Amino acid sequence: MFHFFWANKQALVNRTVLHRPRVYGGWGIPDVLLVARTLSLRTTLQALDYPERPAGILALFWMGPLARHLVPPQGLNTYVKRETPGRHHAAIVAHARHLRERLHLPDLTSESAARISELCAIDGVTLPSPLRQLWQHSCPSWLPDLLADFEWEVGSGILPTRDRLFRWHLVISPLCIYCATEESAAHVLEECYTARRFWARVARTFQLRVPVKYTHERPGPSGPRARLRVLLTALGHHVLWRARCRARHYRARSVPIVALFRTLCTRLRVVLEEELAVLGEMPFEVTWCLADVVRIRLGRLEMVGARQVDFR
C-alpha cells in the first residue's frame, strides 16, 4: 500500500488518517493488524462460549490464568490450564482489555472487525505493536526496496524454507542442503556452518558486529556504524538466501565463502555509490562515513580497517 501511495518514501499523512472513515476525512482503509487481532479475539470468544466442547477446552488450556479476563470465573477451576499462557493468547487478552477500556465496548462480538478499526481511528486509539516496531528496526526506509521486502519476509517468517514445506507435505525432507540439520530461516541465514563462516569473514573484514540481532526491546539503530551494520545484515541475508536457492537447484553440498563475500562487496558498493550520488559528499560523510570503516578519498569509496576492501 505504501509503495502505491508514496513510492515507499516518507508517508505524507498520519496512519490514523488512512484508517479513519471517509466521512471524517480519512481514506477508509482498515488497519490490517487490528482487524487480524480482532478476528482472532472473536474466534477465541466464540470457542469460550462453549467450554465443554473440544475447542473451548483447548482455548481454556492455552489461555491459562488469563481466561478470567474473557469469561466469568465460575467453573473455570474444573478445567486443566497451563501455568504460563502462550504469547498469542496473552496478546489477545491485552487487545480485549485495551478495546474495553478505550472504546467502552462491553460486547466485542457485536461489532465487525472493520467497524472496530474505524472506531479506533476516530477516537485516536493506537494499539501497541512490538512486531511493527521490530520490522521498523530491520526494514528502515533507507534500505533498497528489494532488501527491505526480503527482510520483511524474514521477520514475518514466510520464507519457503524446507521445514515449512515439509509440514505442508511439499518436500520429502526438511534437512538443510549443506548439513544434516533441519532447515529454518534462522538456520539458513545465521546458524548453519556456511552462514557462520560467511558472517565471521564479514565481521573480520569490516570490523563490525554482524549480523544484527533484532529484539523488541532495543531502539532503532542510528548513526553511521549502526546503519552499516543493518545494511550488511540485509545484504548478507539476501546473499545467503540466493546461494541456498542455487545450491538447491544444482544440488550442491557446499558453496565457496569467497564467492559469497565478493558478491556482498559488489552489492555494497552499488548501494553506497547510489547513496553518494543522491546525497552528495558532505551528507554522505555524515550519514555513512566512519574513520575505521568507510571514507571518501579522491572521489571514490574506500573501506578501511584491519583488512582493506577498496572499491575501484
Stockholm file with secondary structure:
# STOCKHOLM 1.0

chainA/1-312         MFHFFWANKQALVNRTVLHRPRVYGGWGIPDVLLVARTLSLRTTLQALDYPERPAGILALFWMGPLARHLVPPQGLNTYVKRETPGRHHAAIVAHARHLRERLHLPDLTSESAARISELCAIDGVTLPSPLRQLWQHSCPSWLPDLLADFEWEVGSGILPTRDRLFRWHLVISPLCIYCATEESAAHVLEECYTARRFWARVARTFQLRVPVKYTHERPGPSGPRARLRVLLTALGHHVLWRARCRARHYRARSVPIVALFRTLCTRLRVVLEEELAVLGEMPFEVTWCLADVVRIRLGRLEMVGARQVDFR
#=GR chainA/1-312 SS CHHHHHTTSCCSSCHHHHHSCGGGTSCCCCCHHHHHHHHHHHHHHHHHTCTTSHHHHHHHHHHGGGGGGTSCSTTGGGSCCCSSCCHHHHHHHHHHHHHHHHHCCSCTTSSCHHHHHHHHHHHTCCCCCHHHHHHHHHSCTTSCHHHHHHHHHHHHTCSCCHHHHHHTTSSSCCBCSSSSSBCCHHIIIIISHHHHHHHHHHHHHHTCCCSCCCCSSSCCCCSHHHHHHHHHHHHHHHHHHHHHHHHHHHTCSCCCHHHHHHHHHHHHHHHHHHHHHHHCHHHHHHHTCCTTSEEEETTEEEECSSSCEECC
#=GC SS_cons         CHHHHHTTSCCSSCHHHHHSCGGGTSCCCCCHHHHHHHHHHHHHHHHHTCTTSHHHHHHHHHHGGGGGGTSCSTTGGGSCCCSSCCHHHHHHHHHHHHHHHHHCCSCTTSSCHHHHHHHHHHHTCCCCCHHHHHHHHHSCTTSCHHHHHHHHHHHHTCSCCHHHHHHTTSSSCCBCSSSSSBCCHHIIIIISHHHHHHHHHHHHHHTCCCSCCCCSSSCCCCSHHHHHHHHHHHHHHHHHHHHHHHHHHHTCSCCCHHHHHHHHHHHHHHHHHHHHHHHCHHHHHHHTCCTTSEEEETTEEEECSSSCEECC
//
